[in-house]
Amino acid sequence: MTINKLPYFDPFTFSKQFNTTVGFEPILKRLSEMSETMPKIPTYPPYNIRKVDENKYVIEMAVAGFAKSDIEVTLEGNKLVVKGNTADNEVEVPENYIFKGIANRAFTRSFVLNDEVEVKDAEMINGMLKIALERLVPEAKKPKEK
């Protein structure tokens, strides 16, 4: 079978794949909304998302050249928004540079957080913005032993 004859599977077309589920509509709607923004995700600045343990995560973002005062971290509902502003938004390379390879341009990055995830801390360490996140599981949802 060639690649052209393989059936096309779109996990975000929920009408056929999830016609046997009940009560998952909010989750499926959120996944659908997220999939619409996927191709628009910028590549600057680069970042990592690490899972520290079962309920703790860290977003690490390379923001070399930005001061703490240039970075704004906000939580808007369940969306974590990181903005970098700089006065050096020149499109052309200034005359005193032979080569300018370090980008120093404004950016906005958004991360959608689960309702149970909280932002615990944000700090700049050696040109890296580190945002600590923690998933707080309600007692009612924790596993129970009988």
Helices and strands as residue ranges (DSSP letters): G 3-5, H 14-17, H 25-37, G 38-40, E 47-53, E 56-62, G 68-70, E 71-76, E 79-84, E 107-112, E 117-125, E 128-135, G 139-141
